[in-house]
Amino acid sequence: MQQPDGHSGKALVRYRRRWLSRNLWRNGHRLLALLTGLPLVVIGLSGGLSVYRDSIDLWLNPALYIEASDQPLQSLDSIMSEIRKTHPNRHGSWTLEMPRSPHGTITAWFEKPKESVGQFYAPLMVSVDPYTGKVVASRFWGDTFATWLLDLHSRLLLDDAGGKVMAGLALALAVLTLSGLSLWWPTDKPLKSAFALRVNSGLMRLLMDSHRLLGLVSAGFLLLLAFTGFHLSYPEVLESLTAAEGMAHGDAGPNVRSTAIPNDRPVSLAEAVVVARGLFPRSEVRRISTPQGDLGTYRINLRQAGELNQQHPFTTVWIDRWSGQIRAVNNPGRFTPGQTFTTWQWPLHTGEALGNGAKALWLLTGFAPLLLLVSGVCHWLHRKGWLQDRAIDWRRTGKRLAHWLESVMLRLMLFVRYRVYPIVRRRMAGLLAAIGQRLR
């Protein structure tokens, strides 16, 4: 038997090492996908839908839609007075979240209601019409579909333990994505073969080509979501690395206390906002928290132009409730690079940083784990001999697809005719009546 020479022997060794390494990546990728695939699908779908959670909540609760009015908004103090009247036994701090559109409500948050004592997170949410000051709805977090969906996405409904589980799944998603990229890269074939989509080579080949291409297209987004998701679930790691303690999403900041002597003329909500905006006159008021006890302070949360955080910006001013003096300021314009990078995690994860157009992109990315899991599992079952390949009859498939689309369009038209149209007609009638009254 002829022995290989030195060069061919070294090439054979390199080939074996490459084959073993690739086989290790493939087996690890497959095993990790089978173990974590289903939870990642749940996280992806719930996260994609959660991007539209405000619209979903409004669609399921039409009473939250406020007709825009030319009348001035009610003062914050009168709104807070109405809230306390509706909930007289809620003693403590309230946080008013301002609407982001002319049709939105002011949402008042009460963090620790007695009804949800013992639950991980279930604050009271009170929706108020900003034009009339009337309470529209009082609901608890987790009792609405939109908040339940967000809990499912962020903690898989596992409360405190869910954070650790989500951090582990974020790492698994990163490893799956990186190993998939490694397997996608061709080692013994031309690079163009990695971009092939063979539509006439059978169902299994089409599924695997689709798996590779979808993984390639979505890899950057999945890695970004894995990184930001890990930080949001386990913020201590990134905060310690960037020296940005207290910059996690949802952190209220330092506990700033009043130093003035209590008196019979405390500062009102409106006055506190005026003082806070004096430092940032071009900012937008996002949240106002009332003082907790005699030593509490107003916490005014503002958004400056250029802040990536749309809903939860970090510009904050603490106002003494008795003297009206500024006790502390949080200005993102003076953050260190590490602090700024840490505060970017939430808007990057939710797509806020990329503008409203990113919502559709994040929704589509949420479906990527499902499509990757289905195509990968089908190919694995085929290799095991448990699923047979079959040719694709594109003409028959096209007819079925056309029939399905026709059925969907018919159902959509019926939904618009009998569900959407009556609502639009009532709102238009109310708007025309209001215009007619003004013209008179």
Secondary structure, DSSP 8 states (H G I E B T S, - for coil): -----HHHHHHHHHHHHHHHHHHHHHHHHHHHHHHHHHHHHHHHHHHHHHTTHHHHHHHH-GGG-----SS----HHHHHHHHHHHSTT--S--EEE--SSTT--EEEEES--GGGTTSSS--EEEEE-TTT--EEEEEETTSSHHHHHHHHHHHTT-HHHHHHHHHHHHHHHHHHHHHHHHHHS-SSS-GGGGG---TTS-HHHHHHHHHHHHHHHHHHHHHHHHHHHHHHHSTHHHHHHHT-TT-STT---------S---S----HHHHHHHHHHHSTT-EEEEEE---STT-EEEEEEE-TT-S-SSS--EEEEEETTT--EEEEE-GGG--HHHHHHHTHHHHHHSGGG-TTHHHHHHHHHHHHHHHHHHHHHHHHHHTTSS------HHHHHHHHHHHHHHHHHHHHHHIIIIIHHHHHHHHHHHHHHHHHHH-
